[in-house]
C-alpha cells in the first residue's frame, strides 16, 4: 500500500515508473517487478464508475525483497521518516527526481495486511460515531416524549390563553427575536431541525433534497441545509 503518491505520478503507468525508479537496479535478467496496481474505490463512487487514484494505491510486486526495500525506505511511521532524512544527508544530495518528488509529497508505504488493519479501525471508529449520534437522538426523543406525557394534555382554556398570548406578542419583541445575531456557533432554530433515520445508505444529498422537498411542494427554499455522510443511515 502506497500513500501520498506525487501528483505527477497518479496514473497507472506513472506509478509503475515511480516504483521502478525508487527500487535499486536489479541484477540478473529483467523481470516485471511491478505486477499489478489497483486504486481502491471511494465510498462515494458510483457502482459502475472506474476508480481513480486519490493519492494512494495497492501495488503488487514480484519480489519480497523489493517489498521490504520500499517498507524500509518509505516507512508508514512519519516520525521514522523524519529520522531517516536527518541521518542520511549525503544520500539526499544524490537523490533522483523521482525520490525528491516522493519525499516532497510525503510518500509512505505499508503492507496490505497493515492497510486492512487500519481500514478496519477506521470503519469501526466511524460506526461508533454513528451509533453515538443515533443513541443521543433516541435519548433526546425519549426525553421529549416523556416530558409531553408528564405535562398532560392542555385544556381548551389553556390552549385559548396560549393562542391569545401569541397573538398579543408585541411587535418589537417579535422583531427582536427575528433579528437575533447569527454566528457559526448559533444553535439550530427551534422546531426547524429534523433528524431522519433509516435512509438508504446508497442515496445522496440531491436525492434526499428532492425527496424531502415533496413535503413543501409550494416552496422552493423550504430546505436550507442537509447534513448527510455517504454510507450512513441518518440525515
C-alpha positions in Angstrom: 0.0 0.0 0.0 1.4 3.4 -1.0 0.0 6.7 0.2 0.8 10.4 -0.7 1.8 9.5 -4.3 3.2 12.6 -6.1 0.5 14.2 -8.2 2.5 13.8 -11.4 2.5 10.0 -11.0 -1.1 9.3 -10.3 -1.8 7.3 -13.4 -1.0 3.6 -13.6 2.0 3.9 -16.0 3.3 6.8 -13.9 3.1 4.8 -10.6 4.8 1.9 -12.3 7.6 4.1 -13.4 7.9 5.7 -10.0 8.1 2.4 -8.2 10.7 1.1 -10.6 12.8 4.3 -10.1 12.6 4.0 -6.3 13.9 0.4 -6.3 17.6 -0.4 -6.7 18.7 -1.6 -10.1 18.1 -5.3 -10.4 21.0 -7.7 -11.1 20.3 -10.5 -13.4 17.6 -11.0 -16.1 14.9 -8.3 -16.4 11.6 -9.1 -14.7 8.3 -7.4 -14.3 8.9 -6.1 -10.8 5.6 -4.3 -10.6 2.9 -6.9 -11.3 -0.3 -5.0 -10.5 -1.6 -1.6 -9.5 -5.1 -1.1 -8.0 -7.0 2.0 -7.0 -9.4 1.2 -4.1 -12.9 2.6 -4.8 -14.1 5.5 -2.8 -17.3 5.1 -0.8 -18.9 7.9 -2.8 -18.0 6.4 -6.2 -20.9 5.3 -8.4 -21.4 1.5 -8.7 -20.3 1.5 -12.4 -17.5 4.1 -12.1 -13.9 3.2 -12.7 -11.8 4.0 -9.5 -9.1 6.7 -10.0 -6.1 7.5 -7.9 -6.9 9.6 -4.8 -3.3 9.7 -3.6 -2.9 6.1 -2.7 -2.8 2.7 -4.5 -2.4 -1.0 -3.8 0.6 -2.4 -5.6 1.7 -6.0 -6.1 5.5 -6.6 -6.5 7.0 -9.8 -7.8 9.8 -9.8 -5.2 9.5 -9.9 -1.4 12.9 -8.2 -1.3 11.5 -5.2 -3.3 8.6 -5.0 -0.9 10.9 -4.9 2.1 13.1 -2.3 0.4 10.2 0.1 -0.1 9.0 -0.6 3.5 12.4 0.3 4.9 13.0 3.4 2.6 9.5 4.8 2.9 8.1 3.8 6.3 4.5 4.4 7.2 5.5 6.0 10.5 6.1 9.7 9.7 8.4 10.1 12.7 10.7 7.3 11.4 10.7 9.0 8.0 12.0 12.3 9.6 14.7 10.4 11.5 15.9 8.7 8.3 16.0 12.1 6.5 18.1 13.7 9.2 20.5 10.7 9.3 21.1 10.5 5.6 22.2 13.9 4.4 24.7 12.6 1.8 22.0 10.4 0.1 19.6 13.4 0.0 22.1 15.3 -2.2 22.3 12.4 -4.7 18.6 11.6 -4.9 16.8 11.3 -8.3 13.9 13.5 -9.3 11.5 10.6 -8.5 13.0 10.3 -5.0 12.8 14.1 -4.4 9.1 14.2 -5.6 8.2 11.2 -3.4 10.0 12.9 -0.4 8.2 16.2 -1.1 4.8 14.6 -1.2 5.3 12.6 1.9 5.2 9.1 0.3 4.9 6.3 2.7 4.4 2.5 2.4 2.8 -0.2 4.4 1.9 -3.9 3.8 -1.5 -4.9 2.6 -2.2 -6.6 5.9 -1.4 -3.4 7.8 -3.7 -1.4 5.5 -6.5 -3.8 6.2 -6.0 -3.3 9.9 -6.1 0.5 9.5 -9.2 0.2 7.3 -11.0 -1.9 9.9 -10.1 0.5 12.7 -11.4 3.4 10.6 -14.7 1.6 9.8 -15.2 0.7 13.4 -14.5 4.2 14.6 -16.9 5.6 12.0 -19.6 3.2 13.1 -19.1 4.1 16.7 -19.6 7.7 15.9 -22.8 6.9 14.0 -24.1 4.8 16.9 -23.3 7.6 19.4 -25.2 10.1 17.3 -28.2 7.7 16.9 -28.2 6.9 20.7 -28.1 10.6 21.5 -31.0 11.3 19.2 -33.0 8.4 20.6 -32.5 9.6 24.2 -33.5 13.2 23.2 -36.7 11.8 21.6 -37.5 9.7 24.7 -37.0 12.8 26.9 -39.2 14.9 24.7 -41.9 12.2 24.7 -41.7 11.7 28.5 -41.9 15.5 29.0 -45.1 15.7 26.9 -46.7 12.9 28.9 -45.7 14.5 32.2 -47.3 17.8 31.2 -50.5 16.1 30.2 -53.0 17.3 27.6 -53.8 21.1 27.5 -57.3 22.1 28.4 -59.3 24.2 25.9 -58.9 27.2 28.2 -55.2 26.8 28.4 -55.0 26.5 24.6 -57.0 29.6 24.1 -54.9 31.5 26.6 -51.7 30.4 24.9 -53.0 31.3 21.5 -54.1 34.7 22.8 -50.7 35.3 24.2 -49.1 34.5 20.9 -51.4 36.9 19.1 -50.7 39.7 21.6 -46.9 39.4 21.4 -45.6 42.9 21.0 -44.3 43.6 17.5 -41.0 44.9 18.9 -40.5 41.6 20.8 -41.2 39.5 17.8 -38.8 41.6 15.7 -36.1 41.3 18.3 -36.4 37.5 18.1 -36.1 37.5 14.3 -33.2 40.0 14.4 -31.1 37.9 16.8 -27.4 37.7 15.7 -26.5 34.6 13.8 -22.9 33.3 14.1 -21.1 29.9 13.4 -21.8 28.6 16.9 -25.5 29.5 16.9 -27.9 26.6 17.7 -30.3 25.4 15.1 -33.6 27.2 15.1 -36.2 25.7 17.4 -38.6 23.4 15.7 -36.7 23.7 12.4 -34.2 20.8 12.7 -35.3 17.3 11.8 -33.3 14.1 12.3 -34.2 11.3 10.0 -33.2 7.6 10.4 -33.1 4.5 8.2 -32.3 6.3 4.9 -30.9 4.1 2.1 -27.1 4.1 2.6 -26.5 4.4 -1.2 -28.5 7.7 -1.6 -27.0 11.2 -1.9 -27.8 14.7 -0.9 -29.5 15.6 -4.2 -31.9 12.7 -3.9 -32.6 13.4 -0.3 -33.4 17.1 -1.0 -35.7 16.1 -3.8 -37.5 13.5 -1.6 -38.0 15.8 1.4 -38.9 18.8 -0.7 -42.2 17.0 -1.6 -43.5 17.9 1.8 -43.2 21.6 0.8 -44.1 21.5 -2.8 -45.3 25.1 -2.8 -41.9 26.4 -1.6 -38.6 26.2 -3.5 -36.5 27.1 -0.5 -38.1 25.2 2.3 -35.0 23.1 3.0 -32.0 25.2 3.8 -29.4 22.6 4.6 -28.9 18.8 4.5 -26.1 17.2 6.5 -25.5 13.7 5.3 -22.5 11.4 5.1 -22.4 8.6 2.5 -23.0 5.0 3.7 -24.7 6.2 6.9 -28.4 5.7 7.6 -29.3 9.1 9.2 -29.6 12.6 7.8 
